[in-house]
Amino acid sequence: MQNATGSRRSKAKRGITKGYFVGKIEGTWGVWQRVGYKRRRSVRPILIFVKKKPNYRKRFPFFKIAEGIAQRHLLPELGKAMDRALANARQR
């Protein structure tokens, strides 16, 4: 172990990863956290490793809707903002 001494620095670094480990529990690989106290100790999954890649499909046409809104509103809103900026601009 790298920081296995009883120094103050080693004890301080120990708190950063306290209770987390990578391992296989009941056939499932992942990052786990030890929770509970001495007698009621258990583990909680933090990150589970899977073998298959996810299979996603497009459900919501986000970019199509956003592009339509931008095309409808961009020029009028930009014109309003420029009018306000010019009205509030200081004269030099």
C-alpha positions in Angstrom: 0.0 0.0 0.0 1.3 3.4 -0.9 0.1 5.4 2.2 0.1 2.7 4.8 1.9 4.7 7.5 0.3 6.2 10.5 1.4 9.7 9.6 -1.1 12.6 9.7 -0.9 13.0 5.9 -1.7 9.3 5.4 -4.7 9.5 7.8 -6.0 12.6 6.0 -5.8 11.0 2.6 -7.6 7.9 3.9 -10.8 9.9 4.4 -11.1 10.8 0.7 -11.8 7.2 -0.5 -13.1 5.8 2.7 -15.7 3.2 2.2 -15.5 2.9 -1.6 -14.2 -0.1 -3.5 -14.3 -1.8 -6.9 -15.4 -5.4 -6.8 -17.8 -8.2 -7.6 -20.8 -8.7 -5.3 -23.3 -11.4 -6.0 -22.0 -11.7 -9.6 -22.2 -7.9 -10.3 -19.1 -5.8 -11.0 -19.1 -2.2 -9.9 -18.0 0.6 -7.6 -19.6 0.0 -4.2 -19.8 2.1 -1.0 -19.7 0.5 2.5 -22.5 1.9 4.6 -23.7 1.3 8.1 -21.8 0.6 11.3 -19.9 -2.4 12.7 -22.8 -4.7 13.2 -25.2 -3.5 10.5 -22.7 -3.2 7.7 -23.8 -3.4 4.1 -22.9 -2.1 0.7 -24.6 0.3 -1.7 -24.0 0.4 -5.5 -22.5 3.6 -6.8 -21.6 2.6 -10.4 -22.5 -0.8 -12.0 -20.4 -2.1 -14.9 -22.3 -3.6 -17.8 -21.1 -5.6 -20.8 -23.6 -4.6 -23.4 -23.7 -1.2 -24.9 -27.0 0.7 -24.5 -29.4 0.7 -27.4 -31.0 4.1 -27.7 -33.5 5.4 -30.2 -34.5 9.0 -30.9 -37.8 9.8 -29.1 -38.0 13.6 -29.2 -37.0 15.7 -32.2 -35.2 18.2 -29.9 -32.9 19.8 -32.6 -35.7 20.1 -35.2 -37.9 21.9 -32.7 -35.1 24.2 -31.4 -34.1 25.1 -35.0 -37.7 26.0 -35.9 -38.0 28.2 -32.8 -34.7 29.9 -33.5 -35.6 30.6 -37.1 -39.0 32.2 -36.0 -37.7 34.3 -33.1 -34.0 35.0 -33.6 -34.3 38.0 -36.0 -37.2 39.8 -34.3 -35.6 39.3 -30.8 -32.2 40.4 -32.1 -33.7 43.6 -33.6 -35.4 44.4 -30.3 -32.2 43.9 -28.4 -30.2 46.1 -30.8 -32.9 48.9 -30.5 -32.6 48.7 -26.7 -28.8 48.8 -26.8 -28.7 51.7 -29.2 -31.3 53.6 -27.1 -29.3 53.1 -23.9 -25.9 53.6 -25.4 -23.8 56.6 -24.2 -23.0 59.4 -26.6 -19.3 60.2 -26.9 
